[in-house]
Amino acid sequence: MRVRHVVGGAAAALGAVAVRDLTQKRHALQRNFPVVAHARYWLERIGPELRQYIVTSNDEERPFSRDQRTWIYASSKEQNSYFGFGTDSDVEHTQGVAYIKHRTFAESLPDDQDHNWPLPSAKVLGGPRGRAKAFRPASVVNVSAMSFGSLSSNAIAAINKGAAEAGCLHNTGEGGISPYHRNGGDLIFQIGTAYFGCRDAEGAFSLAHLKRSLASAPVKAIEIKLSQGAKPGLGGLLPGAKVTPEIAEIRGIPEGKDCSSPSRHTAFRDVDSMLDFVELLAAETGLPVGIKSAVGDMGFWEELAALMVPRERGVDFITVDGGEGGTGAAPLIFSDAVALPYRMGFSRVYGTFAEAGLTDDITFIGSAKLGLPDNGVVAFALGADMINVAREVMLSIGCIQAQKCHTDRCPTGVATQSPWLVRGLDPNLKASRAAVYLRTVRKELTRVSAAVGVPHPSLITCSDVDIFNGDYEARSLSSVYGYKDGWGELGPQLRDEVTRLMHPHRDFDEKGDETTGTT
C-alpha cells in the first residue's frame, strides 16, 4: 500500500508537470516534449561539470586545463606534483607552446637551488623616482587584485594570511580595505574608478579618506586601476546579491543594489593630468604609485612614455593585465574580444618604454595565468619583473573552476557572499595551502632559472625561449614579438645587483665579477 502511494504521488507530480508544459507558451521544447524536455535544461546546467570530469582531455579544457588544476591543487597541498610517463601535449604540432632552452654549463647559479628563499624583486619599487617609502618587494610572485565582494570574507582572509606566510604582497582590488585584509599580509591599495575606500559622500576621490585608509593597514604601494583584463574599458560590476550590509559599509554604497564602477576616472582626464595625480599621491603618502591596465590602443602608452622621458614625473610600476579575462564577471564579448592577450599586450607596452630608454626606471608586473611556471618564465623573458596571480591562488584555496563567479552561487565559498556557502571554506586551512602554492611557484621559477643557467628569473632573456610555430618549426621569442637586441633584459647595474642579491655568501669585485673565496 505504501509503495502504491509513492508511485501514485510520483505519477501525479509528473502529470502536473506535463500539464504545465503543454499549456505554457514560453518554451517550445517543453510544449512539444513535456517532462522529458527538462532533462535537456538540467544537462545544459551541469554541462561545465560534465565536460570538466568526463569529456575533455587533460590539457584541453579552458580557462585552466585539468593538468594545470591538478598541478596547482597538488602544489598547494604539498602533495607530489610531478607527472609521469611524459607529456600529454602534442608539442611538435601545437602552436604557441613555449620551449625553454636549458644550458649544459652555467657561470652563475644561486648558492642552493633547493633553498626556499623569498626570491625578491630585481628592482626597488619606487627607487628610481626617489619615493620616500621605496622598497624591494620580497617576492617576485604576488597576489593580484581581487576585491572583498567579488570574493568572500573567508577567501580574502585565507589569501591574505597565506600571502603573509609566503612573504608576498596582496593587492586589495578596487573594493577597499576590509577586515579580512588585515591578517598580516602587506597590501597594495588599488584605486578604481569608483574610489572605494578613498571617496567622499558624493563618490569623488578624497585624499583625506585615502590617508585614513592607508593609516589603518600595512599598505606598501598604490595602484591606480585604469582597466582590467576581464572587462577592459567597461568598469566593474558587483551584482546586488553580493552587496551585503558589510560590503555596503566598506564601500560606501547602498545595500543589495548592483554596484557599478564607471569606465573612466574623474580625478584626472588625460595622461598629463594622470601623471599629476600620480605625483600628488606619491608626495602625500611617500608610497610608490603605479597603474594597472589591459592593453588596447597604443596611443596612451606612447604618450605616457614620452611624458616620462624628462624624468620629472612618472609611474613607479606598470601592471599589464591580459585581455583573456580574469576573475571578474564580464560580458562574453569583453572576455573574448576586447583588449590584447597578455603576451602581445605586454610586449607592445614594454617595447614602447624600451624605445624611450625607460625600462630600468619602471617595475613591470604581469598578470594573466602567470602562476603556471611555464607562462611565468615567458613573462620574465619578455621583461616582467614580477608576476601577479589571481585565479591560480583561488584554485589553491579550493576553487573548482565551476565558472559561477557571477551568480553568487560559488559551490566552494570562494566567490560568493552566501553565508551557507562561505562557511564551507576554512580560512586557516586554506591560508596554509595558498602559502604553499605561492612558495612552490617561486621554487619552480628558481629551478627553471637554474636550468637556463641564471640565478634569478629576471635574468632569463628572449634568447632562452622559443615558441613552437607548429609543424616542427619554432621561432625565437624576440622574433615572435618584435623585440630588438637587449629588450627584456636588465641594465648592467641591475644585473649586478640581482646577482649579488642571489649570492649573499660570495665575494665580488667592483665590476660585479665573482672573486675566489667566500665570506
N, C-alpha and C positions, 0 to 999 in steps of 0.2 A: 504494500500500500504506500509506503514511504517513497519507494522508487518511482511509483506511478505519479506521485505528487511532484517529485523533482522533474521528471520527464515532461509532465504536463505544464509545469511552470516555465521550463525552458522553451517548450513549443509555443506557449502563449507569448513569451518575450520576443521570440523570433518572428512570430506573426505580427506583433505590434510594430517591429522594425520594418517588416515587409510592407505593411500598410502605409507607414510613414514614407518609406522610399517611393512607393508607387504614386503617392499623392503630392509629394513635394515637387517643385519645379526648378530648384537651384542647381541640381546636379543631374545631368542627363544619364551618366553612368549608373547612378543609383536607381533612377527611374526605369532604366532598361534592364538592369540586373540587380534587383533588390536583394538585400542582405549580403550576397557574395561580393558586391562591389566594395564593401567596407574593407575587405581583405587587401584590396589594392591600395587604399589610403594608409592602412596600417603598415604594409610593406614599404611604401614610399617614405613613411615617417621614420622607420628604422633602417632605411637604406644606407646611411653612412656607417652604421654599426655592422650591417651585413657585409658591406664592401671592406670594412676595416679588418674583419676577422676571417672572412671566408673567401671573398672574390679576388682581392688584389694580391699581387706577389709582394715579396719582402721589400723591394725597392721601388714599387710603382706608385704607392699612394701619396697624395699631397694633402696639406702642405708638408707634413713630415711623414716619411715612409715608415713602415714597420721596423726596418732595421735601425733607422735613426732614433725612433722612440725607444726601442729596446736598449740601444746603447745609452741613452740618457737615463732610463729607469735603472739599469744595472749600475751605472756610474754613481747615481745618487744614493743607492742602497749599499754601496761598497761591495757589490757582487762582481763576479767575473764578467767583464765587459768585452772579452775577446770573442772573436768569431772564428769558427772552424771550417776547414775544407775549402777555403778560397772565397773569392768574391762572387756575389750574385749578379754583378753588373757586367754587361757586355761592353767592356771598356774600350775595345778597339773600334767599335762602331757607334758609340754614344757620343753625341756632340755635347760640348760644354764641360766635360769631366776634366778636373784639374789633375795634372801629372806632376808630382813634386820630385825634383831631381836630387837624390841624396848624393853625398860625396864620400869617396873612399877614405880620403885623408882630410884633416882639418887643422888649421893653425890655432884656433882659439875656441875652447869649449868651457862651459861652467865647471866649477870645481867638482860637482857631484850631480849627475843628471837625475838621480832619484831623490834628491833633496827637495822637499816640498816648500820652497820659498814662495813668497807672495808674487814674485815676478813683477816688479814695479815698472811704471811707465818710463820710457826713454827720455821723455820731456817733462820739464817742470811746468805744471799748468799755471799760466799767468806770469811765469818768469820773464819771458821776453819783453813784456809790456810793464814789468815792474809793479805788479799788483801787490798791495800790502800783505795780503794773505795767500800769496802764491805758494804752491806745494807740489810735491811729486806724488802722484797717486800710487798707492802701494800695490795696485793690481792693474794689469792691462785688461782684465776681464771684469766687467761690472754689470750692474742690473739696470736695464733700460726703463724708460718712463712708462709706468702703469699706475693709474690713479686708484686711490681708495674710492670706490664707487663702481668703477669698471671691474675691479677685483674686490673680493670680500675682506672683511676685517681680519679673519684668521689667515687668509692668504698673504695680505700685506704684512702682518706680524711675523709670519713664518719667513717670508722673503727678507725682511729687514734684519731679523735675528740671524738668519743664515748668512746674509751679507756681512754682518759684523763678525761672525765666526771665521769667515773666509778672508776678511780684510778687504772687502770690496765696497765700492760706492753704490748707493741705491738712489736712483732718480725717482722723485716723488710723483712724476706725472703732473698734469695741469690741475689736479683736484685739490691742491693744498696739502698741508701737513696735518695728518690725522694722529690720534693717539697711538695708532698701530705702526706708525713710522718711528716710534721712539723706543725701539728695542735694542739700541746700541749701535746700529749701523749709521755710518756717516752718509749725509744726504747731498744730492744735487737738487736744488729747488727749481722746479720748472715753472716758468711764467707763460701761460697760454693767453689766448685772445680774450678770454672772459675774466682774467686776472683773479682767479680764485686764490684766496689766501693773501691777496695784496690789492683788494679793491675797496672802494668806498661804497656808500649806500646806493649810489646811482650805477654802480658797476664799472666805474672808471678806475684806471690804475691809481694806486695811492702809495707813495713812497713811505709814508708813516706806517701804514699797515704792513708793508713789506718788511720794514725793520723790526716790527713786533714779531712777525712770523720767524724771521731769521734768528732773533734773540732767544727764541724758545726751543731751538733744536740745533743739532750739530750739522749745520749746513756748511759745505766746503766750497760750493760754486753755484752759480746761477745760470740756468739755460733758458733762453728765450725761444719758445716753440713757434716757428713760422708755419710749419705744416708737418704732417706725418704720413708714413707710407700707406696706412690703411685707407685714408681718405684725404689725399693732398688737396689743399685749396678749398676744402669744404668746411673746416671747423669740426668741433667734436659734438657728440650727442650721447648723453646719458639718459636712457629711457626712464620715464616716470616711475616705473615699477622698481627701479633701483634707487630712487631718490628717497631714502629713509629720513626720518627726523634728524638722525645724527649727521648724515651727509649734507642735508639741507643747512644745518647749523655751521658745519665746517666750511661749506662753500658760500654761504650767504644767499641761498636761493629758496624758492617755495618748495615745500614738501610734496612729493607724489606727482610732480609735473615734469614733463620732458625738459631736460637741461641742455640747451643748445649753446655751443660756443660759436661766436662769429667766425667767419672765414678770414677776417683781416684784423690787425691790431688798430687800436685807436690812439695809443700812446706815441706812435710815430707813423709817418705816411709814406716814406721812401727810404732808400738806402742811406742817404745822408743823415736824415733825422734818426734813423735806427742806430747809426754809429754814435750820435749824440746821446741817445738813450743808453746805449751800452756803457759809454764813458761815465754817464751820470751814476748808473748803478755801481760801477766799479769804484768810483770816487767816494760814494756814500757808504758803501759796505766794505770795501777793501778786498772783495772776493773776485776771483776770475769770473768772467762773463762770456758766454758763448751762445751760439744759435743752433737750432735743430731744424732740418728741413729735408723733405723729399726733393728730388731734382726734376725740374721741368724746363721752362725757358731759361736759357743760359745768360740772358741779359743781366739778371740780378747779380749773378756770381761775378760776371766780368766787371760790373760797376763796383761791386764790393772790393774786389782785388785792386782795382785802380785807385779807389779812395784810401786803401790801406798802404799803398806804396810809400807815401811820405812818412809812415810810421808814427803819425801824430795821434791817430785814432785807430781802433781795430778790435776785432773779437779775439778772445784768447783760445777758443776752441770751436770747431765746427763738427756737429754730429750729422752725418749723412744717413738718411733713412731710405731703404729700398722701397720702390713702388709695388713690391709683390704683395703688400697687405700685411698688417701685423695683428696685434691683439684687439684692436678696436673694431666695433661693429660698423659696417660701412655698406653703401650701395654697391652692388656687384660690379658696375661699370668702373667705379673708382678703384676697387681692389684689383680688377683685371686690366684696366686700360688707361689709367691716369698716373703720370709720373714714371720716370725711368726705373728699370730694375737696378738693384744695388750696384753691381759691378760697373755697369755702364754709367750710371749717375755719378758714382764716386770718382771714377777715372776722369770724367769731364771736369768735375769741380777741382780735383787735385791738380789736373793739368793747367787749369786757369791760374791757380796760385803758384804753380811751378814756373810758369812763363813769367810771372811777376817777381820771382825770386823770394817768395814769402813762406815757403813750406816749413822751414825750420822755426818760424815765428808762431806757428799755429799747431795746436794739438788736434789731429784728425781722429774722429771717433766714428766707427762704422756700426750700423745697426740693420740687420736683415738676415736672420737664420745663421748668424756667425758663431753661435755657440756650438756648432758642429765643427770639429777641428779642421777638416779639410777646407771648409768655407772660410774659417778664420785665418788660415795660412794664406789663402789668396788675398784676403783683405789686407793683411800686413804687407804682402809683397807689392800691392798696389799703393801703399803709402799710409795705411791706417796706423795710428799709434796706440789705440785702444779699441776694444770692441764691447758693445753692449748686448746683453741677452735678455729676451723677454719671454717669448713662447717656450723657449727651452727651459727656463727656470720655472715656468708654470708646470711644464711636464714633470720636472723634478719633484714638485710638491704634490703631484697626484693627478694633474690634468690628463685626460684620456683622449683628447682631440675629438670630443663629441660635437664640436662646432655649434654649440648652443649658447655662445657667449652673449649674443644679442637678445636672448629670450628670458634671461634671469632664471633659467632652469638648469644651470650647470650641474650635472649629477655628482661631481666630486667636491662641490663647495668652493671652487676657486674663483669663478667669475659669476657670482650671484650674490644677492642680498637676502635671499630666503633663509631665515633663521634655522629652519629644519635642515636645509642642505649645508649651510655653513658649519653647523655643529659637527658634521662628519669629518671635518678637516682639523686634525690636531696640530696646532701651530708649533708646539715644541718638537714633536717628532719630525714634522715636515721641515722645520728650520735646519735640523741636522742634515737632512737629505739635500736641501738647497746648498748648504755649505760644502758638502762632499762633492756635489756636482760641479760647483764653481771651481773648487780646488783641482778636480780632475781635468777640467778643460785647460787650466793653466799647465798642469803636468803634461798633458798631451801636446800642447803647443811647445813646451820645453823639449820634449822628446823629438818632435819633428824638427825643431830648430837644430838640435844636435845632429840629426841625420843629414840635414842640409850642410852642417859644418859651421854654425854660428851659435853664439851663446844666448841670443835673445831674438824673439820673433820679429822685432822691429828691424833686425839686420837681414831678414830674408828679403830678397830682391826679385824683380821680374825675371831675371835670368835663371832663377831657381825653380820656376814653374812654367810648364807648357799646358796648353789647353787642347784636348783632343777635338779634332775637326771632323771626325767620322771617317770611315773607310781607310783605316790605318794611317791617317795623317794627323799631325799635331802642329800647332803654331805657338810661338813664344807668347807669353802673357803681354809683353810690351807691344808686339805687333798686333795682337787682337784689339788692344785698347789704345793704340796710337801713342805709346809713351816714347819720349826721347831719352837719350842717354842720361843716366843719373836720376831720372824721375822715379819716385817711390823709395828713394834712398835717403838716409840721414846725412847731413853735412858732416865733415871731418870731426868737428868739435863734439857733436852729439854722438858720433860713433865711438869716439874715445871715452866719453862719459859713460855710455852704456856698457862698454867693455870692462871698464874699471868697476862699475856697479855690480856686474855679474862675476867678478873675480875679486872679492873683498880680501882674500888672503894672499894675493900675489903682488909682486913689485913691478912698477912700470917706470920707464924713464920719462923725461919731459915731453917726448914725442908721442907717448902713449904705447910704445913698444915694450913688451914684457922683458924683464931682465931675469938673470939667473937667480935662483934662490927665492924663498918665500918668507913672509913675515909671520 
